[in-house]
């Protein structure tokens, strides 16, 4: 278990943000395996981008415009831990103009009213998102969650995050050497190793992916073994945190939109045209649609 120091940083929030809503989402997001250990706080453990050191952070919101980050990691990595935790909560994006997307689209305005202050909550890194894309491809969600948990338990590192012991997802070096994992379908192993090698070589850098035109980034990601358009969108949006990409391959989102706009026969091109009004927050609005759609599905069971 890694035990580390506790410096704190303060983040100024640009636009509306509700950390408690982010924490509730992550608690219910099965791939994260996030425990609900402190109401209103968000505790995370992850492998630090680039250095891949296992670290942790506790985020708390003291006021609408301020979030504190308690860092659990080597002092020399404090700034990097804060930056990564900031990205994970989409706090690295100025959300001041987000309400304007609702002003242009009454359906979006309704969603924003139902989920005030909820921004996309991301995987810790494009690397973790890519691994999840490989693990979850063509199997049940429950199976993928179990596989991720087993990988994390076997190859990850336990971090003491303010009294809670959390396991960081395995660093690329650990997965790159993986030869066998019980229950993991054979084709997924070389794909995970390839993802790990790409991450170690800097090919899954969040800042670099976001700096590219979105279509160029998506094409680059699809060069990775086992990564098609759907997975590439997941990596760019939920891993790198690109705020303005409409997921053209996410059929579940499209179904939710057809229902919300009363357009049962709308194709992807028509839905993408509707989403033009959401720019420059197409990823954020898509996230709200997905969250609300999944909530309604749970209520109907």
C-alpha positions in Angstrom: 0.0 0.0 0.0 1.2 3.5 -0.9 1.0 6.0 1.9 1.7 9.6 1.0 1.5 13.3 2.0 -1.5 15.6 2.1 -0.9 19.0 0.5 -4.1 20.9 -0.6 -4.8 23.1 -3.6 -7.8 25.3 -4.3 -9.5 25.3 -7.7 -11.5 28.3 -8.9 -14.6 26.9 -10.7 -15.7 28.7 -13.9 -19.4 28.1 -14.4 -21.9 26.0 -12.4 -20.5 22.8 -10.8 -21.9 20.5 -8.2 -19.2 18.1 -6.8 -21.8 16.1 -4.8 -23.6 15.4 -8.1 -20.3 14.2 -9.6 -19.6 12.0 -6.6 -23.1 10.5 -6.8 -22.6 9.7 -10.5 -19.2 8.1 -9.9 -20.6 6.0 -7.0 -23.2 4.6 -9.3 -20.8 4.2 -12.3 -19.9 0.5 -12.1 -16.5 0.6 -13.9 -15.3 3.1 -11.4 -16.0 1.0 -8.3 -16.1 4.2 -6.3 -17.2 3.8 -2.6 -19.5 6.3 -1.1 -17.2 7.0 1.9 -17.9 10.7 2.7 -21.1 12.5 1.6 -20.3 15.3 -0.8 -16.6 14.4 -1.2 -15.0 12.6 -4.1 -12.1 10.2 -3.4 -10.1 8.8 -6.3 -7.0 6.7 -6.8 -5.3 6.6 -10.2 -2.0 6.1 -12.0 -0.5 9.5 -12.7 -0.3 10.4 -16.4 3.1 9.9 -17.8 4.9 9.0 -14.6 2.3 6.3 -13.8 2.9 6.6 -10.1 -0.1 5.5 -8.0 -1.7 8.5 -6.3 -4.9 9.7 -4.8 -7.0 12.8 -4.3 -9.9 13.9 -2.2 -12.1 16.7 -3.7 -14.4 18.8 -1.6 -16.5 21.8 -2.5 -16.4 24.6 0.0 -18.5 27.1 -2.0 -20.1 27.2 -5.5 -17.0 28.7 -7.0 -14.3 26.8 -5.2 -13.1 23.1 -4.9 -10.3 22.0 -2.8 -8.1 19.1 -3.8 -6.3 17.1 -1.0 -3.4 15.4 -2.7 -2.1 11.9 -1.7 1.1 11.5 -3.6 4.8 12.3 -3.7 5.2 16.1 -3.2 7.0 16.5 -6.5 3.8 15.3 -8.2 1.3 17.6 -6.4 0.6 19.9 -9.4 0.2 16.9 -11.7 -2.2 15.2 -9.3 -4.3 18.3 -9.0 -4.3 18.8 -12.8 -5.5 15.2 -13.4 -8.2 15.4 -10.8 -9.3 18.7 -12.2 -9.7 17.1 -15.7 -11.5 14.1 -14.3 -14.3 16.4 -13.0 -14.2 18.5 -16.2 -13.1 21.5 -14.2 -10.4 22.3 -16.7 -13.1 23.7 -19.0 -14.7 27.1 -18.6 -18.4 26.2 -18.2 -19.6 29.8 -17.9 -21.3 29.6 -21.3 -22.9 26.2 -20.8 -26.4 27.5 -20.0 -26.4 29.1 -23.5 -26.7 25.6 -25.0 -30.0 25.3 -23.0 -31.1 28.7 -24.2 -30.8 27.5 -27.8 -32.5 24.2 -27.2 -35.4 23.7 -24.7 -34.8 20.0 -24.4 -31.2 20.7 -23.2 -32.6 23.4 -20.9 -34.8 20.8 -19.3 -31.8 18.4 -18.8 -29.7 21.1 -17.3 -32.6 21.9 -14.9 -32.8 18.2 -13.9 -29.1 17.9 -13.3 -27.8 21.3 -12.2 -24.1 21.5 -12.0 -23.4 18.0 -13.3 -20.4 18.0 -15.6 -19.0 14.9 -17.3 -17.0 12.7 -14.9 -14.2 11.1 -16.7 -11.9 8.1 -16.5 -8.6 9.0 -14.9 -6.9 9.0 -18.3 -7.3 8.1 -22.0 -5.3 5.0 -21.1 -7.8 3.8 -18.5 -10.7 4.7 -20.9 -9.0 2.7 -23.7 -8.5 -0.3 -21.4 -12.2 -0.2 -20.4 -13.2 0.0 -24.1 -11.2 -3.2 -24.8 -12.5 -5.0 -21.6 -16.2 -4.1 -22.3 -16.3 -4.8 -26.0 -18.9 -7.4 -26.9 -19.5 -8.7 -23.4 -22.0 -7.8 -20.7 -21.3 -4.8 -18.5 -21.3 -7.0 -15.4 -18.7 -9.2 -16.9 -16.5 -6.3 -17.9 -16.8 -4.8 -14.4 -15.6 -8.1 -12.9 -12.7 -8.3 -15.3 -11.6 -4.7 -14.5 -11.9 -5.4 -10.8 -9.7 -8.5 -11.1 -7.1 -6.7 -13.1 -7.0 -3.9 -10.6 -6.8 -6.3 -7.6 -4.0 -8.3 -9.3 -1.9 -5.6 -10.9 -3.0 -2.3 -9.3 -1.6 -0.6 -6.3 -3.5 0.2 -3.1 -3.4 3.9 -2.1 -4.4 5.3 1.3 -6.6 8.2 0.3 -7.5 10.0 3.4 -8.2 6.9 5.4 -9.9 5.0 2.6 -7.9 2.3 0.9 -8.5 2.5 -2.9 -6.7 0.6 -5.7 -5.4 2.5 -8.6 -5.8 0.9 -12.0 -2.7 -0.9 -13.1 0.1 1.2 -14.7 1.0 0.4 -18.3 4.2 -1.4 -17.3 2.1 -3.9 -15.4 -0.4 -4.7 -18.2 2.3 -4.7 -20.9 3.7 -7.9 -19.2 0.4 -9.6 -18.7 0.3 -13.1 -20.2 -2.8 -14.6 -18.6 -5.8 -13.4 -16.5 -8.5 -15.8 -15.4 -11.8 -15.1 -17.2 -10.2 -12.7 -19.7 -11.0 -13.7 -23.3 -7.8 -14.4 -25.2 -8.0 -11.7 -27.9 -8.3 -9.0 -25.2 -4.9 -9.7 -23.7 -2.7 -8.6 -26.7 -5.0 -5.6 -27.2 -4.6 -4.5 -23.6 -0.8 -5.0 -23.9 -0.9 -2.8 -27.0 -2.9 -0.1 -25.2 -0.4 -0.2 -22.4 2.6 0.1 -24.7 0.9 3.0 -26.6 0.3 4.8 -23.3 3.9 4.2 -22.1 5.1 5.7 -25.5 3.0 8.8 -25.0 0.4 8.0 -27.7 -2.5 8.5 -25.3 -1.7 11.9 -23.9 -4.8 13.8 -23.0 -3.6 17.2 -23.9 -2.2 16.1 -27.3 -5.5 14.4 -28.2 -7.5 17.4 -27.3 -5.2 19.8 -29.2 -5.9 17.9 -32.4 -9.0 18.4 -34.6 -11.5 15.8 -33.2 -11.7 13.7 -36.4 -7.9 13.5 -36.6 -7.7 12.4 -33.0 -10.4 9.8 -33.6 -8.5 8.4 -36.6 -5.3 8.2 -34.6 -7.0 6.3 -31.8 -8.5 3.8 -34.3 -5.0 2.7 -35.2 -4.9 0.9 -31.8 -5.8 -2.8 -31.9 -9.4 -3.4 -31.0 -10.3 0.3 -31.1 -13.1 1.2 -33.5 -15.1 4.4 -33.9 -17.2 3.8 -30.8 -14.2 3.1 -28.6 -12.3 6.0 -30.1 -15.1 8.4 -29.2 -15.2 7.0 -25.6 -11.4 7.5 -25.2 -11.5 11.1 -26.6 -14.6 12.2 -24.7 -14.5 10.2 -21.4 -10.7 9.8 -21.3 -9.2 12.9 -22.7 -12.2 15.1 -21.7 -12.8 16.7 -25.1 -15.9 18.9 -24.4 -17.3 19.3 -27.9 -17.6 15.9 -29.7 -21.0 14.4 -30.7 -20.8 10.6 -30.4 -21.8 9.3 -33.8 -21.4 5.7 -32.9 -23.2 5.6 -29.5 -26.5 4.0 -30.5 -27.9 4.2 -26.9 -27.5 8.0 -26.9 -29.2 8.2 -30.3 -32.2 6.2 -29.0 -32.5 8.6 -26.0 -32.4 11.6 -28.3 -35.0 10.2 -30.6 -37.3 9.8 -27.7 -36.6 13.2 -26.2 -37.1 15.0 -29.5 -40.0 12.8 -30.7 -38.1 11.9 -33.8 -38.4 8.0 -33.9 -37.0 7.8 -37.4 -34.1 10.3 -37.1 -30.8 9.1 -38.5 -27.4 9.9 -37.1 -26.9 12.9 -39.5 -30.1 14.5 -38.3 -29.2 14.0 -34.7 -25.8 15.4 -35.3 -27.4 18.4 -36.9 -29.6 18.9 -33.8 -26.4 18.7 -31.7 -24.8 21.6 -33.6 -26.8 23.9 -31.3 -25.0 22.4 -28.3 -21.5 23.6 -29.4 -19.0 24.1 -27.9 -20.4 21.6 -25.3 -21.6 18.7 -27.4 -19.8 16.1 -25.2 -21.3 17.7 -22.0 -24.9 17.6 -23.3 -24.5 14.1 -24.6 -23.4 13.1 -21.1 -26.6 14.6 -19.6 -28.8 12.8 -22.1 -27.0 9.5 -21.2 -27.3 10.1 -17.5 -31.0 10.9 -17.6 -31.8 8.1 -20.0 -30.1 5.6 -17.7 -31.9 7.0 -14.7 -35.3 6.5 -16.4 -34.4 3.0 -17.4 -33.6 2.1 -13.8 -36.9 3.6 -12.7 -38.9 1.6 -15.2 -37.5 -1.7 -14.0 
